[in-house]
Amino acid sequence: HTKARSRHKGRGAHPGNEDHVTVVSVGHSSTHCMLTLAAVMAPSLRLGTARAASNQGAARMSSSAAASTSAPYGSWPSAVTAKFITTSGVRIGGLGCDDSGSVYWLEGRPQEGGRQVVVKYAPGAEGASERGAVDATPKDANVRTRVHEYGGGAHLLTPKGVVYSDFKSQRLFLAPAGGGDAVCLTPESAWPDGQYRFADARLTPDGRHLVCVREDHSPTADAKPSAVLNEVVSVALDGSGAMTVLATGADFYAAPRLSPDGRTLAYITWEHPSMPWDATTLRVRPLGPLATAEGAGEDETAASTAGHARVAGADAEGCMSDGDISVQQPAFSPSGALYFISDESGFWNLYRAPPDGGYASAVNVLPRPTDFGGGSPGWQFGQQGFAFLQDGRVVATYVDRGSGQSRLVLLDDVAAPTPSEFGSEEGLPFFFGSLVESSDDGALYMLGGSPQRASGVYRWSGLLPGGGGAAEMIACSSSSEIDESL
């Protein structure tokens, strides 16, 4: 939401008005859709009774006009119960592709107490689920992080396998790509359970370290909220638990991102009492040697955030000298340009800062009255409303206010691009987001869905030479369907 809209919270409640249209939506926040029902309301509504029936293994809802009853507004019984929704599906997020082109995602499973599992799309493989996926993390692992308590960004695909945060211990583990037991990257010999939490990791170009957000809750894991320490650190992948502090001194950190050559670190920071969608700062710093089992990293006196160059957002003291501005989702393009979203214009627009001049001359490359940050920028780690293709072009998404449908914008990595747009007329889903390009064939994968269909993983070849046609859903989050007559 833009700042202007956030200042008018609660105006959509319509107190005392019983004749307005109500839309109820339940589902995954990254695609804004799982199961959606819409009804035009009058002082009373005649609604048929509904039942769930099996249809080739899929639950389907249907109505019976012969057994209709009249009920006051808002009091009718619904066949769309929590049990109906949760027992027939999973929550899908964390979409990604590894270097081989294999597709992975994160499943939240209500049937397993909400356990979250990283899975690999492998249709036809032994033990594959109805979504054609096999577990890529151990059966006793729950892939969740408690950094900032909102979580997100709890796993990372690497050439060696899946690095993930284990919910119980909050330690980092590596699930090897070839199978076998998970390896603890932050061992008990280094510190006790619960002292450190990790999130939003990225791999250094040499593949030897992670750079991530670390939250320190003290050796006894019971620090008061005011004493919890947030920092950006590197973690060695040699299993030693060796770490180097790269940014410290601010209250909160998010989205540490590395330039293609690994020599520059960008990150987001903010100060209490601001929330990340209120006032944040984007900073950059050069990187030196990182710690391993063989030796210490750079002098950590260089880690002070106050000494790192400001690109956009709040000033050095965290005060909003340039207005009520929030900056989110930094990412380096293959050319080394630094992209980010900022609400400086009143909307979450996309900005580009070239490496020349220390990223100090950022320009708005999509100056429109619309938001490119996804559904809820800043609420969780790992959110990204745009992505880069292998050829260097940029793809971003937004929701069209007139139709309510998602749109894809394609632009070149230049200061003044001429964007192209794509939508449902080119075969894209009604809702979509979390764009990921396959490193294998260049197709785009995304999370998407529609008001009539549960969200899932789609594959779309519309940007490929000779490509086109409707996006293919390769995995659906739920076997439940809603009859359109409802």
Secondary structure, 3 states (H helix, E strand, C coil): CCHHHHCCCCHHHCCCCCCCEEEEEEEECCCCEEEEEEEECCCEEEEEEEEEEEECCEEEEEEEEEEEEEEECCCCCCCCCHHHHHCCECEEEEEEECCCCCEEEEEEEHHHCCEEEEEEECCCCCCCCCCCEEECCCCCCCECCCCCCCCECCEEEECCEEEEEECCCCCEEEEECCCCCCEECCCCCCCCCCCEEEEEEEECCCCCEEEEEEEECCCCCCCCHHHCEEEEEEEECCCCCCEEEEEECCCEEEEEEECCCCCEEEEEEECCCCCCCCCCEEEEEECCCCCECCECCCCHHHHEHHHCEEEEECCCCCCCCCCCCCEEEEEECCCCCEEEEECCCCCCEEEEECCCCCCCCCEECCCCCCCCCCCCCCCCECCCCEEECCCCCEEEEEECCCCCCEEEEEECCCCCCCCEEECHHHCCCCEEEEEEECCCCCCEEEEEEECCEEEEEEEECCCCCCCCCCCEEEEECECCEECCCC
